[in-house]
Amino acid sequence: MFTKFHRCVLGLSVAFAVLGAARGAAQSNNPAIRLDSVPTGLAPLGVAIAVPASVGSFLQAYVAVANSGDNSVGVLRLSLDQNTPGPKALAPLASINGIPAPYAVTACGGNLVAVTSPSDNSVRVIQLPDGNILGTARSAAQPYAAVCFREAGTGKTKLAVSYFGDSSLIVFDPDMLAVTATIPGVPGSRAFHGIAVSANSTTSQVAWVAGTDANVVTVVDLLRATVLTRIAVAHPTAIITSGDGPEAGMVVASAANNNVTCYNRDTLQVLPGYEKFVNITNPQDLVSTGSGWFVTMGGQDSVWRYYGEPPSTIPGIPGAAALAFTSFNFKPNFSDTAVLVTSTKSNSVFLIQQQPVLPAQFGIANGASFGSWAAPGSLVSAFLSTGVTQPSYAPSVPLPSTIGGFTISAGGALNSSATSGWTYSGGAPASLLYIGPTQVNLQIPPAVAPGTSVPVQIRKPDGSTLLATVTVAAAAPGIFTVLMNGQGQGAVLNQDNGRNGDPKVLVGVNPAARGSVIQIFATGAGDTTPALAAGEAAPTGGNPLVLTKVQPTVTIGGKNAKVQFSGMAPGFVGLWQINAEVPQDVTPGGAVPLVITAAGAQGNTVTIAVQ
């Protein structure tokens, strides 16, 4: 059933232009990240990053990956132009073959890494990127976890290896792989980063070793080669250091308790601040970076992340195993941390990096709900100081792409550099409805593809430009309201074309009968059939009807309402009309909630009167 659009709501398609205030798009506490992957060998496990040096503005690091499934160590290049805040590049370089089932990898300074092979009881020191094996040690049984550290007092690089089969910790001089200390009675770790070393002073240095199957963390004095104490931890896995001085901590992941705990290095007391590090499924590896904390979870295809509230997960990493990271701290707003994750199921390495801070020189929001999402062809509002004193409206349809010297483009691409900042290219001209002193109303071009950071550029009459981004989804339902703020009484007509509710008292006047059909006016429908050009109105009189490709779901009072029509309101641009039947079992009232959901996106909750 299609009920003719009633002209008494004509103002709704442009009324959002004269809002006195608007709610900006919600901001997340978590910085945006970028996820890329490159192939490596079969079943990659441990990974480490070696940073030899930087040359001019170009920093180049090498990555070693333990490919346990094909007895190789993959070598990758990680590079970054320090003058460009763009994404870092990760590319495969070579494969070092003939290393039986390599497990863990640790960086040993410069371009050296150490690789453990528990299957043949060996530890190898390898020079990157050429892959020269500088030495091989076979001192005990089943070496799994290993870490290179600087010896307190001397500053010399040493290598500590945990032997699972012999319950011992052996310290090597990595240059010749000569044993410098053997500490028995240290239950072995099977974690990728199951050893952490912290210097208390120039005469004291401790290693914490996660005895994975022994349910104990052993604290070892490396300089005296003695066991100091043991801490009961259920199935400990990764251990890393955190902080310096009196509050220096040792952070331990417990695969059995599904949590992460921090202990004071000296007193062994549990430190506060890790209360949110719980309900982490089977944590296996752990790093702390400038982009937050990252934890891999055994058997999961995602990585747990904490960077303020709330904790989140990064999906799409099949069989996430080991972690490694390096930081680049050169200029503000640069992507300063690279986190690597091995993916055992996809035989690849994923690069997680923080995106540069995107431009936000004005606010932009859904024109009806003032939420943060838009859709192709939807109406949105941009909030900025325009410099005009008198408002200007589009004189007719099709809507123009210029009003009063203002032009807007959406879509296209954003690029950045340290010298020129953000630059914008491409995009499609947006159709304009209104220019006011603090607000611009426009239609997102129907041709704009969905994306999480779609750029929008406003060009003022004086030639200056402003940039911002908006999330564009397949559908972004926003219902217009009588108060024009996205709240309260919805812009809804009853079956007799009378306005539901009353703008003076807002609720309880002229209710819709249960079983009757109401007309709901919104924006954010997305693609249509037939397609409409930018700024084009749906044909007056509804010939033909312009239908939405996405079929919405409507609930009234929590009950599903039968949708009889979903299309663009005849004679208007970007105005979505939905005809829905009020369910017979809805509890009547003056402010019954109404919600539209489309393509997985739920719009704002408004109210209608029902009798």
C-alpha positions as CSV (number, residue, x, y, z in Angstrom):
1,M,0.0,0.0,0.0
2,F,1.3,3.5,-0.9
3,T,-0.3,6.4,0.8
4,K,0.2,9.7,-1.0
5,F,2.9,11.9,0.5
6,H,1.2,14.8,2.4
7,R,2.6,18.3,1.8
8,C,2.2,19.3,5.4
9,V,5.6,17.7,6.1
10,L,7.3,19.5,3.2
11,G,9.5,21.4,5.6
12,L,11.0,18.2,7.0
13,S,13.3,17.8,4.0
14,V,14.9,21.1,4.6
15,A,13.9,21.9,8.2
16,F,17.0,20.3,9.6
17,A,18.9,23.2,8.1
18,V,17.8,25.6,10.9
19,L,18.7,23.7,14.0
20,G,20.0,25.8,16.8
21,A,22.4,23.1,18.0
22,A,23.5,19.7,16.9
23,R,25.0,16.6,18.4
24,G,28.4,15.7,16.9
25,A,29.4,12.2,15.9
26,A,30.4,9.9,18.7
27,Q,34.2,9.5,19.2
28,S,35.9,6.3,20.1
29,N,38.7,6.1,22.7
30,N,40.5,3.7,20.5
31,P,42.7,5.1,17.8
32,A,41.9,3.9,14.3
33,I,44.1,1.0,13.0
34,R,45.0,-0.4,9.7
35,L,45.4,-4.1,9.1
36,D,47.5,-5.6,6.2
37,S,49.1,-9.0,5.6
38,V,51.9,-10.6,3.6
39,P,52.5,-14.3,3.0
40,T,55.3,-16.2,4.6
41,G,56.0,-19.9,5.1
42,L,53.8,-22.6,6.5
43,A,52.4,-22.4,10.0
44,P,54.3,-19.3,11.2
45,L,54.8,-19.1,15.0
46,G,57.4,-16.8,16.6
47,V,58.3,-13.4,15.1
48,A,60.8,-10.6,15.9
49,I,61.8,-7.3,14.5
50,A,65.5,-6.2,14.2
51,V,66.1,-2.5,13.6
52,P,69.7,-2.1,12.4
53,A,69.6,1.7,11.7
54,S,67.9,4.5,9.9
55,V,69.3,6.0,6.7
56,G,68.4,9.7,6.3
57,S,64.6,9.9,6.7
58,F,64.1,6.3,5.8
59,L,64.0,3.7,8.5
60,Q,64.3,0.0,7.6
61,A,63.8,-2.9,9.9
62,Y,64.0,-6.7,9.2
63,V,61.5,-9.2,10.4
64,A,62.2,-12.9,11.1
65,V,59.4,-15.4,11.2
66,A,59.6,-19.0,12.5
67,N,57.8,-21.0,9.8
68,S,57.3,-24.2,11.8
69,G,55.5,-26.1,9.0
70,D,58.2,-25.9,6.4
71,N,61.4,-25.8,8.5
72,S,62.3,-22.2,7.5
73,V,62.7,-18.7,8.8
74,G,61.1,-16.1,6.6
75,V,62.7,-12.7,6.3
76,L,60.6,-9.6,5.7
77,R,61.3,-5.9,5.3
78,L,59.5,-3.4,7.4
79,S,60.0,0.2,6.2
80,L,58.8,3.7,6.9
81,D,59.6,7.1,5.5
82,Q,59.9,9.2,8.7
83,N,58.7,12.3,6.9
84,T,55.5,10.7,5.7
85,P,52.7,9.8,8.1
86,G,51.4,7.1,5.8
87,P,51.2,3.4,6.3
88,K,54.4,1.4,6.9
89,A,55.3,-1.2,4.2
90,L,55.9,-4.9,4.9
91,A,57.3,-7.1,2.1
92,P,58.8,-10.6,1.9
93,L,62.6,-10.7,1.2
94,A,63.9,-14.2,1.6
95,S,63.6,-17.7,3.2
96,I,66.2,-19.4,5.3
97,N,65.7,-23.1,4.9
98,G,66.8,-26.2,6.8
99,I,65.9,-25.0,10.4
100,P,63.9,-27.8,11.9
101,A,60.4,-26.7,13.2
102,P,61.5,-23.2,14.4
103,Y,59.5,-21.9,17.3
104,A,60.4,-18.6,19.0
105,V,62.4,-15.7,17.7
106,T,64.0,-12.9,19.7
107,A,65.9,-9.7,18.5
108,C,69.4,-9.5,19.7
109,G,70.4,-5.9,18.7
110,G,71.4,-4.6,15.3
111,N,70.5,-7.1,12.6
112,L,70.8,-10.2,14.7
113,V,68.0,-12.6,15.9
114,A,68.0,-15.9,17.8
115,V,65.7,-18.7,16.8
116,T,64.8,-21.8,18.9
117,S,64.1,-25.3,17.5
118,P,62.8,-27.6,20.2
119,S,62.6,-30.5,17.8
120,D,66.4,-30.7,17.4
121,N,67.3,-29.1,20.7
122,S,69.0,-26.1,19.0
123,V,69.3,-22.4,19.2
124,R,70.6,-20.4,16.2
125,V,71.8,-16.9,15.9
126,I,71.0,-15.5,12.4
127,Q,72.2,-12.3,10.7
128,L,69.5,-10.4,8.7
129,P,68.7,-9.9,6.0
130,D,71.2,-12.2,4.3
131,G,70.4,-15.1,6.5
132,N,73.9,-16.1,7.6
133,I,73.7,-18.5,10.6
134,L,76.5,-17.2,12.9
135,G,76.3,-20.0,15.4
136,T,74.3,-23.0,16.6
137,A,74.0,-24.3,20.2
138,R,72.7,-27.6,21.5
139,S,73.2,-27.4,25.2
140,A,70.0,-29.0,26.7
141,A,66.6,-30.4,25.7
142,Q,63.7,-28.6,24.1
143,P,64.5,-24.9,24.0
144,Y,61.3,-22.9,23.5
145,A,61.3,-19.3,24.9
146,A,64.3,-17.1,24.5
147,V,65.2,-13.4,25.1
148,C,68.2,-11.2,24.4
149,F,69.0,-8.6,27.0
150,R,71.7,-6.2,28.0
151,E,73.7,-7.4,31.0
152,A,73.6,-5.1,34.0
153,G,76.9,-3.5,34.7
154,T,78.6,-4.4,31.4
155,G,75.9,-3.5,28.9
156,K,76.9,-6.5,26.9
157,T,74.1,-8.4,25.0
158,K,73.3,-11.8,26.4
159,L,70.9,-14.5,25.4
160,A,68.7,-16.4,27.9
161,V,67.0,-19.6,26.8
162,S,64.4,-21.6,28.7
163,Y,64.8,-25.4,28.2
164,F,61.5,-27.2,28.7
165,G,62.9,-30.7,28.7
166,D,65.6,-30.0,31.3
167,S,63.9,-27.4,33.5
168,S,66.9,-25.1,33.1
169,L,67.7,-21.6,32.1
170,I,70.9,-21.2,30.2
171,V,72.6,-17.8,29.4
172,F,74.8,-17.5,26.3
173,D,77.1,-15.0,24.8
174,P,75.3,-14.6,21.5
175,D,78.5,-13.8,19.6
176,M,80.0,-17.3,20.0
177,L,77.0,-19.0,21.7
178,A,79.3,-19.9,24.5
179,V,77.5,-20.7,27.8
180,T,78.1,-18.1,30.5
181,A,75.6,-19.5,33.1
182,T,73.4,-22.5,33.7
183,I,70.6,-22.3,36.3
184,P,68.8,-25.6,37.1
185,G,65.4,-26.0,38.7
186,V,63.7,-23.5,36.4
187,P,60.6,-25.1,34.9
188,G,60.6,-24.5,31.2
189,S,58.4,-22.1,29.2
190,R,56.6,-23.0,26.1
191,A,55.5,-19.4,25.4
192,F,56.8,-17.3,22.6
193,H,57.8,-14.6,25.1
194,G,58.0,-16.7,28.3
195,I,61.1,-14.9,29.7
196,A,61.4,-11.2,30.7
197,V,64.5,-9.6,32.1
198,S,64.7,-6.5,34.3
199,A,67.7,-4.8,35.9
200,N,67.3,-3.8,39.5
201,S,70.7,-2.1,39.6
202,T,74.2,-2.5,38.1
203,T,74.8,-5.4,40.5
204,S,71.4,-7.2,40.3
205,Q,69.4,-8.5,37.4
206,V,66.4,-10.8,37.5
207,A,64.7,-12.9,34.9
208,W,61.1,-14.1,35.2
209,V,60.4,-17.4,33.5
210,A,56.9,-18.7,32.8
211,G,56.9,-22.4,33.7
212,T,54.0,-23.1,31.4
213,D,53.0,-26.6,32.5
214,A,54.4,-26.3,36.0
215,N,52.0,-23.5,36.9
216,V,54.8,-21.4,38.3
217,V,56.8,-18.3,37.5
218,T,60.4,-18.6,38.6
219,V,62.4,-15.5,39.5
220,V,66.1,-15.9,38.8
221,D,69.1,-13.8,39.7
222,L,71.0,-13.8,36.5
223,L,74.2,-12.3,37.8
224,R,74.5,-14.9,40.6
225,A,72.9,-17.7,38.6
226,T,70.5,-18.6,41.4
227,V,66.8,-19.1,41.8
228,L,65.3,-16.3,44.1
229,T,61.7,-17.4,44.4
230,R,58.7,-18.9,42.7
231,I,55.2,-17.5,42.2
232,A,52.2,-19.7,41.7
233,V,50.4,-18.8,38.4
234,A,48.0,-21.0,36.6
235,H,49.5,-21.9,33.2
236,P,51.6,-18.8,32.7
237,T,52.5,-17.8,29.2
238,A,53.8,-14.4,28.1
239,I,55.8,-12.2,30.5
240,I,56.9,-8.6,29.7
241,T,58.3,-5.8,31.7
242,S,56.4,-2.6,32.5
243,G,57.7,0.7,33.8
244,D,60.8,1.7,35.7
245,G,61.9,2.6,39.2
246,P,60.1,1.5,42.4
247,E,56.9,0.8,40.4
248,A,58.6,-1.4,37.8
249,G,56.3,-4.3,37.1
250,M,56.4,-7.7,35.5
251,V,53.2,-8.4,33.5
252,V,52.2,-12.1,33.3
253,A,49.5,-13.7,31.2
254,S,47.6,-16.7,32.6
255,A,46.1,-19.0,30.0
256,A,44.2,-20.9,32.7
257,N,42.8,-17.8,34.4
258,N,42.1,-15.9,31.2
259,N,43.7,-12.7,32.5
260,V,46.8,-10.6,32.7
261,T,48.3,-9.5,36.1
262,C,51.2,-7.2,36.9
263,Y,53.5,-7.9,39.8
264,N,55.9,-5.4,41.5
265,R,59.4,-6.6,40.4
266,D,60.8,-6.2,43.9
267,T,58.0,-6.9,46.4
268,L,56.1,-9.4,44.1
269,Q,52.8,-7.7,45.2
270,V,50.0,-7.4,42.6
271,L,49.9,-3.9,41.2
272,P,46.6,-2.1,40.4
273,G,45.6,-0.9,37.0
274,Y,45.0,-4.2,35.3
275,E,41.4,-4.8,36.4
276,K,40.2,-4.7,32.8
277,F,42.6,-7.3,31.6
278,V,40.2,-10.2,32.3
279,N,38.0,-12.5,30.2
280,I,40.8,-12.8,27.7
281,T,40.3,-16.2,26.2
282,N,43.5,-18.3,26.6
283,P,46.1,-15.5,26.4
284,Q,49.2,-16.7,24.7
285,D,51.4,-13.7,23.7
286,L,51.4,-10.1,24.9
287,V,52.9,-6.7,23.9
288,S,52.5,-3.2,25.2
289,T,52.9,-0.4,22.6
290,G,52.0,3.2,21.9
291,S,48.9,2.0,20.2
292,G,47.8,0.0,23.2
293,W,48.1,-3.5,24.6
294,F,47.7,-6.5,22.3
295,V,47.1,-10.1,23.3
296,T,46.8,-13.2,21.1
297,M,44.4,-15.8,22.3
298,G,44.9,-19.5,21.7
299,G,42.6,-21.0,19.1
300,Q,41.1,-17.6,18.2
301,D,41.1,-15.6,14.9
302,S,41.4,-12.3,16.6
303,V,43.6,-10.2,18.8
304,W,42.5,-8.6,22.1
305,R,43.3,-4.9,22.4
306,Y,43.2,-2.4,25.2
307,Y,43.7,1.3,24.7
308,G,41.4,3.0,27.2
309,E,37.8,2.1,27.5
310,P,36.4,-0.3,26.3
311,P,38.7,-3.2,25.5
312,S,38.1,-4.4,22.0
313,T,39.2,-7.2,19.6
314,I,40.7,-7.0,16.1
315,P,39.1,-9.7,14.0
316,G,40.2,-11.3,10.8
317,I,43.6,-12.8,11.8
318,P,43.1,-16.5,11.4
319,G,45.0,-18.5,14.1
320,A,46.7,-15.5,15.6
321,A,49.9,-16.7,17.4
322,A,52.9,-14.6,18.3
323,L,53.4,-10.8,18.5
324,A,56.2,-8.4,17.9
325,F,56.4,-4.6,17.7
326,T,58.6,-1.6,17.1
327,S,58.0,2.1,17.6
328,F,58.7,5.1,15.4
329,N,58.5,8.4,17.3
330,F,59.4,11.1,14.9
331,K,56.6,13.7,14.5
332,P,53.2,14.4,16.0
333,N,50.2,12.5,14.5
334,F,52.5,10.0,12.8
335,S,51.7,6.3,12.9
336,D,54.2,5.6,15.5
337,T,53.8,1.8,16.3
338,A,54.0,-1.3,14.1
339,V,52.6,-4.5,15.6
340,L,53.1,-7.8,13.8
341,V,51.0,-10.9,14.4
342,T,51.7,-14.3,12.9
343,S,48.7,-16.2,11.4
344,T,49.1,-19.9,11.5
345,K,45.9,-20.6,9.5
346,S,46.6,-18.2,6.6
347,N,50.4,-18.7,6.5
348,S,51.0,-15.0,6.7
349,V,52.1,-12.1,8.9
350,F,49.6,-9.3,9.7
351,L,50.8,-5.7,10.2
352,I,48.7,-3.7,12.7
353,Q,49.4,0.0,12.7
354,Q,47.8,3.1,14.0
355,Q,46.4,5.4,11.3
356,P,47.4,9.1,11.3
357,V,44.9,11.4,12.9
358,L,42.3,12.1,10.2
359,P,41.3,15.7,9.6
360,A,38.2,16.9,11.4
361,Q,37.9,20.6,10.6
362,F,34.2,20.5,10.8
363,G,31.5,18.2,12.2
364,I,29.2,16.1,10.0
365,A,26.2,14.1,11.0
366,N,23.1,12.3,9.8
367,G,20.6,15.0,8.8
368,A,17.7,13.5,10.8
369,S,19.2,11.5,13.7
370,F,22.4,13.5,14.1
371,G,24.2,10.2,14.5
372,S,27.7,9.6,13.1
373,W,26.7,7.5,10.0
374,A,25.5,8.5,6.5
375,A,24.5,6.5,3.4
376,P,24.9,7.1,-0.3
377,G,22.2,9.7,-1.3
378,S,21.4,10.6,2.3
379,L,20.9,14.0,3.8
380,V,23.6,15.2,6.2
381,S,24.5,18.4,8.1
382,A,27.9,19.9,8.4
383,F,28.6,22.2,11.3
384,L,31.2,25.0,10.9
385,S,31.6,28.8,10.9
386,T,30.7,29.6,7.3
387,G,31.2,33.4,7.5
388,V,27.7,34.1,6.0
389,T,25.2,36.2,7.8
390,Q,22.0,35.4,5.9
391,P,20.9,31.9,5.1
392,S,20.6,30.7,1.5
393,Y,18.4,27.8,0.3
394,A,18.5,25.7,-2.9
395,P,16.1,27.5,-5.3
396,S,14.7,24.3,-6.9
397,V,15.3,20.7,-7.7
398,P,17.5,19.2,-9.0
399,L,19.6,20.6,-6.2
400,P,22.6,22.7,-7.2
401,S,26.2,21.8,-6.4
402,T,26.9,25.5,-5.5
403,I,25.1,27.9,-3.3
404,G,26.6,31.4,-2.5
405,G,30.0,30.3,-3.7
406,F,30.2,27.2,-1.5
407,T,31.0,23.8,-3.1
408,I,31.3,20.5,-1.4
409,S,32.9,17.2,-2.6
410,A,32.6,13.8,-1.0
411,G,34.4,10.5,-1.6
412,G,37.7,10.5,-3.3
413,A,41.0,10.1,-1.5
414,L,43.0,11.7,1.4
415,N,46.8,11.8,1.3
416,S,49.2,13.3,3.8
417,S,52.8,14.4,4.1
418,A,54.9,16.2,6.6
419,T,55.4,19.2,4.3
420,S,51.9,19.8,2.8
421,G,49.7,18.1,5.4
422,W,46.5,16.5,4.3
423,T,45.5,16.8,0.6
424,Y,42.3,15.8,-1.1
425,S,41.7,14.5,-4.6
426,G,38.9,13.0,-6.6
427,G,35.4,12.8,-5.1
428,A,32.0,13.8,-6.5
429,P,30.2,17.1,-6.1
430,A,27.6,17.1,-3.4
431,S,24.2,18.6,-3.8
432,L,23.4,21.5,-1.5
433,L,20.1,22.4,0.3
434,Y,21.1,25.2,2.7
435,I,24.0,27.4,3.7
436,G,23.7,29.2,7.1
437,P,26.0,30.9,9.5
438,T,27.0,27.7,11.4
439,Q,25.5,24.9,9.3
440,V,25.6,23.5,5.8
441,N,23.0,20.9,4.6
442,L,23.9,18.6,1.7
443,Q,23.2,15.3,0.1
444,I,25.9,12.7,0.1
445,P,26.4,11.9,-3.6
446,P,24.7,8.6,-4.5
447,A,27.8,7.4,-6.2
448,V,30.0,7.5,-3.0
449,A,31.1,4.1,-2.0
450,P,30.6,3.0,1.7
451,G,33.7,3.3,3.9
452,T,34.7,4.1,7.5
453,S,36.6,7.3,6.7
454,V,35.0,8.8,3.6
455,P,36.5,12.3,3.1
456,V,34.3,15.4,2.7
457,Q,35.8,18.8,1.5
458,I,34.1,22.1,1.8
459,R,35.4,24.9,-0.4
460,K,34.4,28.4,0.7
461,P,33.8,31.4,-1.6
462,D,37.3,32.8,-0.7
463,G,38.9,29.6,-2.0
464,S,39.8,28.2,1.4
465,T,39.0,24.5,2.1
466,L,38.1,22.5,5.1
467,L,38.4,18.7,5.4
468,A,36.6,16.1,7.5
469,T,35.6,12.4,7.3
470,V,32.3,10.6,7.7
471,T,31.3,6.9,7.9
472,V,29.2,5.9,4.9
473,A,27.3,2.6,5.2
474,A,25.0,0.8,2.9
475,A,22.1,2.2,4.9
476,A,22.1,4.7,7.9
477,P,18.5,5.2,9.0
478,G,17.7,8.4,10.7
479,I,14.1,9.4,11.4
480,F,13.1,13.1,11.3
481,T,11.4,14.4,14.4
482,V,9.1,17.3,15.2
483,L,11.7,19.0,17.4
484,M,14.2,18.5,14.6
485,N,16.8,17.1,17.0
486,G,16.5,13.4,16.4
487,Q,14.5,12.9,19.6
488,G,10.9,12.7,20.7
489,Q,7.9,12.7,18.5
490,G,8.7,11.3,15.0
491,A,7.8,13.0,11.7
492,V,5.0,10.6,11.0
493,L,1.7,10.8,9.2
494,N,-1.3,8.7,10.1
495,Q,-3.3,6.8,7.5
496,D,-5.6,9.8,7.0
497,N,-2.6,12.0,6.2
498,G,-3.0,13.8,9.5
499,R,0.2,14.4,11.5
500,N,0.7,11.9,14.3
501,G,1.1,13.8,17.6
502,D,1.1,17.6,17.7
503,P,4.0,20.0,17.5
504,K,2.7,22.0,20.4
505,V,2.4,19.3,23.0
506,L,4.5,16.7,21.2
507,V,2.8,13.5,22.4
508,G,-0.7,12.1,22.9
509,V,-2.5,14.1,20.1
510,N,-4.0,12.5,17.0
511,P,-2.8,8.9,17.7
512,A,-2.6,6.2,15.0
513,A,-5.0,3.3,15.3
514,R,-3.7,-0.2,15.8
515,G,-3.9,-1.9,12.4
516,S,-3.6,1.3,10.5
517,V,-0.8,2.3,8.2
518,I,1.5,5.2,9.1
519,Q,4.0,7.0,7.0
520,I,7.5,7.5,8.5
521,F,9.9,10.1,7.1
522,A,13.6,9.5,7.4
523,T,16.9,9.6,5.5
524,G,19.8,7.2,4.9
525,A,18.1,4.7,2.7
526,G,21.1,4.0,0.5
527,D,20.9,2.7,-3.1
528,T,17.5,2.8,-4.9
529,T,15.8,1.2,-7.9
530,P,15.7,3.0,-10.2
531,A,18.9,4.9,-9.3
532,L,18.6,8.7,-8.8
533,A,21.3,11.2,-9.9
534,A,22.9,13.5,-7.4
535,G,20.4,16.2,-6.3
536,E,17.5,14.5,-8.3
537,A,14.1,14.3,-6.6
538,A,12.0,11.2,-6.8
539,P,9.3,11.7,-9.5
540,T,6.4,13.8,-8.3
541,G,3.3,11.7,-8.2
542,G,5.3,8.5,-7.7
543,N,5.5,7.5,-11.4
544,P,7.6,5.5,-11.2
545,L,8.0,4.7,-7.6
546,V,11.7,4.8,-6.4
547,L,12.2,1.8,-4.2
548,T,15.1,1.2,-1.7
549,K,17.3,-1.8,-2.4
550,V,17.7,-2.4,1.3
551,Q,14.5,-3.5,3.0
552,P,14.1,-2.0,6.4
553,T,12.7,-3.5,9.6
554,V,10.4,-1.4,11.7
555,T,9.5,-2.0,15.3
556,I,6.7,-0.1,17.1
557,G,6.5,-0.5,20.9
558,G,9.0,-3.4,20.5
559,K,6.7,-5.2,18.1
560,N,7.6,-5.9,14.4
561,A,5.5,-3.8,12.1
562,K,4.7,-5.0,8.6
563,V,6.5,-2.7,6.0
564,Q,4.2,-2.1,3.0
565,F,6.4,0.4,1.2
566,S,10.0,1.6,1.4
567,G,11.1,4.2,-1.1
568,M,11.9,7.9,-1.7
569,A,9.2,10.4,-1.0
570,P,7.9,11.8,-4.4
571,G,9.1,15.3,-5.2
572,F,11.9,15.3,-2.6
573,V,15.6,14.7,-2.5
574,G,17.1,12.2,0.0
575,L,13.8,11.9,1.9
576,W,13.0,8.2,2.7
577,Q,9.3,7.2,3.2
578,I,8.4,4.0,4.9
579,N,4.8,2.9,5.2
580,A,4.3,0.5,8.0
581,E,1.3,-1.2,9.7
582,V,0.9,-0.5,13.4
583,P,0.8,-3.9,15.1
584,Q,-2.5,-4.9,16.7
585,D,-0.7,-6.1,19.9
586,V,1.1,-2.8,20.6
587,T,0.4,-1.3,24.0
588,P,-1.2,2.1,23.2
589,G,0.2,5.3,24.5
590,G,1.2,8.9,23.8
591,A,4.9,8.1,23.3
592,V,5.3,4.6,21.9
593,P,8.9,3.9,20.7
594,L,9.5,3.5,16.9
595,V,12.8,2.2,15.5
596,I,14.1,1.5,11.9
597,T,16.8,-1.0,11.2
598,A,18.4,-1.5,7.8
599,A,21.5,-3.4,6.5
600,G,22.4,-4.1,10.2
601,A,22.3,-0.4,11.2
602,Q,19.8,0.8,13.7
603,G,18.5,4.3,13.6
604,N,17.5,6.7,16.3
605,T,14.5,5.9,18.6
606,V,11.5,8.2,18.1
607,T,8.0,8.1,19.5
608,I,4.5,8.1,18.1
609,A,1.0,8.2,19.6
610,V,-1.0,5.0,19.3
611,Q,-4.6,4.3,20.4
